[in-house]
């Protein structure tokens, strides 16, 4: 890499703006899984490139004041930070501890409206009794009375819930179960333990 001070500044500004535009670009629920994967890959590539150029800037032009890494990587931290307080979520898990962990992660992000179910039958009842579908369902795969996969299949049978965002949570990264969930219409699949790093990017894409 061999850039002048001005070239470094212009490149960083262009990449930073591109990064922000992508992060705030609305994502349609109809976007295919491959389109969402391309979106995430582009975000990661730009992020890596920005970090490399910032490192180059620090080495070559340490006196130059440019936009900070935090400002570039976290455009949602400005005045236009998204408000998640009105989204309605359903947490489904027979493990009360796991439900609590997921709830804590989401509350830190700004979510406030939660319904909870401790098994699949209760989850289906709560989903169907709502006049409007939940904005997001997070459901454990392995539950004693009825599995999360069966909950997903039964829910997807009704047109009203055919596009309701549904993320499956599992203790194991089982390829067969993952493929079955995809075929049943799942929007995301996360292997526990649940953290902000593996949960929030998927939620952010689904709720654009």
N, C-alpha and C positions, 0 to 999 in steps of 0.2 A: 504494500500500500504506500502510495506516495502522493499526498494531497497537500495543497497549500492551506494556509489558515482560512482563507475565504471559502475554498472548496469544501473544507471540513465543516465549516459552519453551515453552508448552504445544504450540503448533503444531510447533515443531522436534522436541520429544520424540515427538509422534505420528507425524510423517513419518519420523523416524529409526527408530522401532520398526517401522513398516510396511516400510521399506526392508530392515531386517534380516530380518524375517519372510519377505519375498519371496526374498531372497538365499539363505536357508537352507531354503526350501521344497523338498521332494523333487519332482523332475520325472520323470514316468513316460516310459519309452521309447516308449509308445504315443501320446504327445501329438503332435498334428498340427503341421506346419510353421507353420500360421497361429497355433496356440496358443502355440508357442514365440516367434513374432514378437511377439505381443501381450505376452507375459511380458517380453521384452527392452525393448519400447517403454515399458511401465509402469515398469520399473526406471529407464530413462533420464529419464523425465518426473519421477519423484520425486526423482532425483538433482539435476536442474536446479532444481527448486523448493526443495530444501534449500539449495542454494548461494545462491539469490536471497535467501532469508530470513536466512541467515547473514550475507550482505553487509549486509542491512537492519539486523540486530542490531548489527553492528560500527559502523555509522554512527550509529544512534540510541541504543544502550545499550552503549558500548564497555567499561564497567566490569563488565558482567554476565558471570558465569562460566557458560558452557553447554558442552555436549558438543562436542568438536572435530570439524572436518571429517573428519579421518582416522579417528576412532572411528566416525563415522556411515557413512562410505563403505566401510570395510573391516571389517565384522563378523567376517570369517574370521580376523582377526588376533588374536582373543582366545583363550581357553583351548580353545574348541571348533573350532579351526582343523582343516580336513579333512585326513586322512591319505591321500595318494595313493600311498604306497609299495607297496601290494599290487596295484595295477592293472597288468595285463599289456598292453603295447602292441607293435604291429608297425609299423615304419617301412619304407616301400617307396619307394625312389628310386634311379635309376641314378647320380645325382650324389652322391658320397660327402660333398662339402662341404655340400650342402643337408641331407643326413641329419644331419650333425653339428650344424648350426644348430638344427634342430628338436629334437634331443636335448638340446642345451644349454638351450633355452627350457623344456623339460619338466622337466629335472633341477632347475632353479631353483625350479620349482613344487612339487617333492617327489616326482616320479615316479622310480622306480628300476629297474623291470623292462622291458627293451627287447629285442625281437628285431628283426633287420634283414634286408631282402632288397634285392638290387641289380637285380632285374628282376621282371616280372610272373609268370613261370613259377615262380620260386623262392617268390614270395609266396603263390601258390595252394597250392603244396606244403606250405609251412609252416602255412598256415591249416588245411588239411585233415588234417594229421597230429596236430593238437591234439585232445585228448579233450574239452576245453572251449574254446568260442570265445574269441578275444581280447576284452579289455574295450574295445579301440579299435584301429582300423587307420587309419593316415595314409598315403595312397598318392598318389604323383605321377601326374599324368594322362598326360604324354607320355614314354613309355619306348620304347626301340628294338625289343624283341622282341614285346612285347604291351602294349597301352596299359592305363592304370589303369582306364579305362572298361570294357574287356573283363574285367579282373580282377574288377571289381565285379559285372558281369553274371553271370559264371561262379559267383562265390561266392553270389550271391543265389538261384541256381537250387536250392540245397540248403536245405531247411527249417531245418536246424541253424544256418545262418548268416544266416537271413533278417532277423533283428533285430540282428545284430552292428553296433555303431556304426562307421561308415565315413566318413572325411573325405577329400575329394579336394583335392589341391594342384596348382595350375596356374600357369604363368608368364604366361598371358594370360587376361584376362577375356572369354572367348569365349561369347557368349550361347547359341549352338547347342550347344556342348559342355556348358554348364551345364544346359540343358534336358534333354539326353540323360542326364546324370548323375542328375538329379532323377527322371526316368522310370525309371532303373535301380535306384533306391532308395538314393541317397546321403543321408547325414545332415547333411553340411556341405560347403561348397565355398569354398576360400580361394585368393586370388591371391597368388603370391609377390611380394616377399620375406616370409617367415614371421616374425612378431614375436609377443611376448607379448600385445600388444593385439589382434591379429586372430585369434589361435589359442586362447588360454585361455578366453575367454567361451564359445566353441562347445563346447570340451571339457568345461567345467564343467557346461553344460546337459545334455550327453549322458551324463555319468557321475553325475548326481544319483540 
